[in-house]
Structures are given as C-alpha cells and as structure tokens.
C-alpha cells in the first residue's frame, strides 16, 4: 500500500454531514444570556447571517457545500490520509495506525474548513467586516485568510498573553490583512472594564469572545464568527471525516477507534461524526475525545447550561463545562483552553456514545516527539493529545496481541510552537495537576436555568 | 481544470536527471584547496561516501533513485503543482501561472530531497554521523530529519546570527535529534580562530562550512554533507522538475519560462534542468534564475575558480563567485546569502543557456504578500525572488497582450519567517544597494589557478 491516500478535487465532499437528526434525543434550546429564555432567530441576527442561523438548528442530514466554498477548499483539500508505518514499527504494535493531516492548509490547521464558509455566507449577506477572538492564533489566522479571499475586513481580538508570546501567528493575520488587537483591548466596554480591574490582565478566550461579540453587536455592517463549539462550525468541519472515510475505504480498512483532540469540539466532531453515522448500519466504531488534564471539560466538567464567554454576553448553551469563569493553567496547547464544549459533542458524551480521556502535557509532548522522529511532521501541541490517545490504543493492541485499526486526527503542524518543544526537550515543561479547587469554585457560578 | 495537479506515489520519479552529459562543453575539474591541483576520489573519501563521489562526476543521464530513498520521499512526494488562478485574476494577466510547491515536506522546503539520499548513502557506507552547516536553518533541519530517519547522528554548525534570531529552526533540528552549535563554535580550529579574531563574530555560511568540513575530516566515523552547489545535490533535486513536467503534461500546457530562486543553485537547477533536457527535442523554454541584488553572484560575479568556503578548506571549483570572503548584507532570504554558485548552473549561464536576474528585497516581499493574499500560502523569503520574477513575466505578458505559460518554484513556506513580513508590512524593511566595493575587494582575493 502507498504511504498516503490522496483524493482528487472532485472527491471534495459536496455536502456536509449534519449529526442533529442522528442525535439521541432532541437538541437542547439555546438561551439568551440576559433573559435565560430560548433565543429566537432574530436574537442571533446581529451576530450571524441567516444561512448560519439556519444551519445551527437544521435537521437535514446533508447540507450542500456552496460551490465558491468548495472552490477555496481546492487550495488544500482533500487533505492526505497517511498510514503511519514508521510509527507502528517504532512501537512494535500489531495495530494499523492512520492519521488524517489537516496541517496542509495555508493556515496550518483544520480551522479554515469553517472560516471559509463563514466568510462566504457573511459576504453573501452584504456584511463588510467580521469580528472574532483567537487564543493561540489558529482560528484568527484562518478567519483572516478566509476574509481576505472573499474581500471582507477582519478584526481579531487575540488573548494578550498569546499576542505577546506568539507574534508569528499575529503576523500571519496581519499578512492576510486582518486588524489584530491584544485582548483585553480599549476597543470595547468588556475590554476596558477588564483593564480597569487589572491593567496587567493577560486576557482569556472567554473575555476575547466578549469583546468580539460586543464589537459585532455594536456595528450594523459587522458580524461575529466563532471557530468552534457552535453547531454550524461542527457541521463545516465534517469535510475532514467524510474525506477520511472515503480514503480508508481505499485501504480496505475500517477503524476500530477514531481519536481526536478536543478543545471546543470542532476538530473532534469534524473527524468523528461522519463515522457515528455508520452506527445505524451496524458498524461498531469507538470515538475518543482527548483533552488536556488541566482543562478537563469532558472528563471533570458537569453537563449543564452555561455561558459561552466570561462576560456573559454569548448565548447560554447546554454543554459540558468547567464554569464560564474557569481559568485554565497556561498549557502550550492554547487551542484546547476553553471552559466549555460543543453542545453536540456534550449530548453524545452524556448519552454514552463517545468516550473522553484527559492527558497531562508531558506525555502528550513525549508522544509528539516520537511521532516527529518517525513520521517527520512536527505536530501542533493541540494535536499531540490525539497522538497520545492513539499511542495508548496501539500499546493496548500490542499487549493484547491483537490487530486493531486506529485512525487519529493530526489537526495541525507545530512549526510555530517550537518554544513548547524546547521546554519539553530541556526538561522545563510543567505538568499542572487537575485544578480541582478552581473547577469547584467556577461551577458554583453556573446560571440558574429552568430547563 | 483542477486547482492543483497531484500525482500518485507510483509517479515519484525512479531516476534522477543528470545534466552533465547534456552540458555545453566538458566539466571543469574540482581542485584541492591546498595544492590547487585536480582532486582525486581519494581526496574526497574523508568527506563523502563512494556513491556520492561517483554521482559528482557521473556521465549517466539517468541515475536510479534507491528504493529506500523513494520510500522516504513518499512521506510528502509527489508535491503538488498549482495553477495560480487567483493570482492571475489579481494581476489581470493573460499568462497562465503554475507553481510547484515544495513546502509540504516535513521541514517545509525542498531541502530534504537531497538530505534523504545523502543520509542514505552514508548509512550504507557505515558512517555513524554527519556534520553540516546551515544558515537560516532550512538545510540543517532537513539533514537532521533525514539522519533521524536513517538512524545517523547529526551535527549542525548554524551561523550564529541565525542561531540567535531563528530559534524555531534550531529547535526543529533538536526535535529531530541533531546536535546544534552556533558557528563560530569552540568545537573546531576554524571556529576557535574566528572567535579569537572577533569574540562577537556573527558567523557566516562560508565559515560554518569550514567548521563542518574540519569536523568531518577529523573523525573517521563522520562525513560531511552539503545542501547545495555540488553536482550530486543538484542531481537529487531534479525530482522536483521531473514531477513538474509530468504534472504540466496533464494540463496540456508547456512552459514558455521556468523561474526559480537561486542561492547555491540546487533549488533552481532542481526545477529547471529537466526542462533543459527538452531543448534537444526542439522545445524553446527559457530558464530564469532569480537572486538577491545584495548577493548578486550570477549577475555581478565572475566566472572563475574559487574556494567554496571562507577558511579555504573546501574544494576549489569553477563557478560564478563574488569571492570566498564576500560578506553579503543581512537580508531575510538567508538561504540565498552564498558567495558562489553551482558549477553546473555557472557553466550553463556562461554558455548563455540560462538567464539570471537580481531583485531588491522590498519588491520581492511585495510580490510575496500579493501571492499570500491571493493563493493563501505564506512564501519563504527565498521563494519570494521567484515570485517576483514570475510577476514580472506575467506583467510583460499583460503589456504585450499575449498568452504565456509561466512555471515557478515555490521552494518553501515562510511561516517561520514572519519577522521579515512584520518588517515589510511596517515599512521597516531595508533595501541594500549592490555592494560594489565589497565585491571588488573580495574578487581581488581569488586563488591563482593554472586552468
């Protein structure tokens, strides 16, 4: 067999897969952050264009991908599926390991899969500018690229600590023409309030979301864009899993387990949900979400209604959460430092249809180094959680002496995260314990909701 | 037509193309740096394994690629050929522009194409360790990767100014297991002498070569590896042009002009030489080398015998040169800061079979930004020279109102070079004049040779 399975551009999916009709039970309502009553489409209109609001609640299993979006996808899609033969040999495992690699996009991760359709629908709606937040910069750079390709302006509120420590991703956004502010900024009430409380605030993703939402709500020509969590983002990311299924078919293998890193859920859901659809046809595939032990939303959070952001301006959704003001330790996988989780992922986890595991960052980097030294590619710190998960499955297959087909998602490359590898290689990487106390405190501040 | 042309792994070339039998005139001899007499294969044995010494002078037009090398190539080859439709539209040119993208390799550039066979042949020869030099780090990281994949140790002498200013590429080398020293180092006589003369020396590529050659010559189990200039390196890089020809065939187009950036010559030759072979069949394709105006080897150098390194330890070859102690200004395209050029490229340029152009760095970055904002990919500063060349050809086609097929090489991505883009976008990028005085001075110190 070849080392990688490539598809032609004609095989870029023509439809996204919508998991909503296949959910166990009905979708929980989305609540207004002030009234705590179900939101109406009108409530969302200041933030999102009509097609995205519709996708948020659509019960159509297959949603057509607009041709102009597929046209941009062609710049890097279909992405390759690799058979990790060198890794298998190094591990001495009887497992066959495959990985779907999204780092070939111009931004270096899976994030453009949703940034492109979001920019497209907003352009169609006559919107002039998009506002968003970004942590480590993967989402912000992807939206900057997508806006540039569709002729939209782009404003990014970047968590200040990343703005200062990850200047390269900030520069990429600027190269693609975005306007980037360190958050908390002086541009919004939420930002100014945070600065008044603490002029040296390092910022947080929750706060940056508040700034972007406020910016969008305050300007008629501006909408908001979110890089994960929401149903329409999950929907767009299913191109990843749909391609991976097609590619695996060419190998004759079907996965026993599909593994992906989990932050807000769009990477995990994008790869795994299309496999979930196979269960109706009797396939028994396990789906495993891998998260950081220091931000253990799925493994230590509660399944409850909570705000999407710190300032309580974003909608309230039912999800696994550590509390909207939970502040995770400063791990290198910045893209996984979110207090909540996709409501769709959460509902499936609560129903026992998927699994979740949490890993400390040292074993994740150890796995990433093993991967880089056998397969070549330098993984993003976020992706290293999936690699860790895959290595443990491969190890179990070895102990049991059984064949096993493992598919994992390599969501991005880590060439801009080399300081994290430096810390690991020089023994300076810190492992944070489960922040039990903080979790308990923030969970005490969940909104009181009548559902 | 699709946006990109992909080939399957079976279409990875089985042979490299050797231009030597197609050269106009015979190959100039390589001279010993001390005696200035032609070297013998024995002279090269302390530095290179037998197969590479043979490739250096082989007159076989097609050299088989060993299967273990093709096996590693499969990790990222064949690389994609793109039709730059969005760029064409932005330029309003009737030209059809194609680019061959080598940034998909794990190291992010074309350099692994030669690093892999060099590591392979040395492994076969029972060598335990390779020593090399690197400027910006593209070559060093590629050799580190290749050594890791074949189980060799790797020592890299990295020009000190890059070691300090480009820590990410240093970290990549270390991630792949290489031992990296800032050059000048205390590890070699050449390094210690340089430090004695100037403890604050920023280093240079020529000096780092001296250190690596001395290290290899001093240790029986260690060989030397060079990332450009030499005939065997040029040979390995022809996989790029061979694939591009196959891919263009699928489009029905044949290039009027093929354009590539030129530093030591391996990137330029790798893409263009396979097209040169078509001239015998009557094809009229122009081949254009693009170099920095601040290190104008091909456009302002002389065609003469000169040392490959500053300390006069590397062989003396006949090439276009600015003098072995020429010190180019600190442009961001660190991979193009070499005083000499491949003897093969030089011989073809002297015979009028190829063209050369020099560009200041500001217009190169301007071209790179135009490219990134239309095609998405962030180009390496080195590659920006080829983009500039391609844009000027496209502009001429527009002025003349004529169709034209342009192929250029996008040798690598620039995600680790964002500080250079920052400088450009903020107007802080410096353009250096042709360093006429320095060139004249260093050319006065060429070796006196009887050929």
Interface residues (C-beta under 8 A of the other chain):
Chain A: X2 X3 X4 X6 X8 X9 X10 X71 X74 X75 X76 X82 X86 X104 X105 X106 X108 X145 X148 X149 X167 X168 X171 X172 X174 X175 X176 X177 X369 X372 X373 X375 X376 X377 X378 X415 X416 X418 X419 X421 X422 X425
Chain B: X2 X3 X4 X6 X8 X9 X10 X71 X74 X75 X76 X82 X86 X104 X105 X106 X108 X145 X148 X149 X167 X168 X171 X172 X174 X175 X176 X177 X369 X372 X373 X375 X376 X377 X378 X415 X416 X418 X419 X421 X422 X425
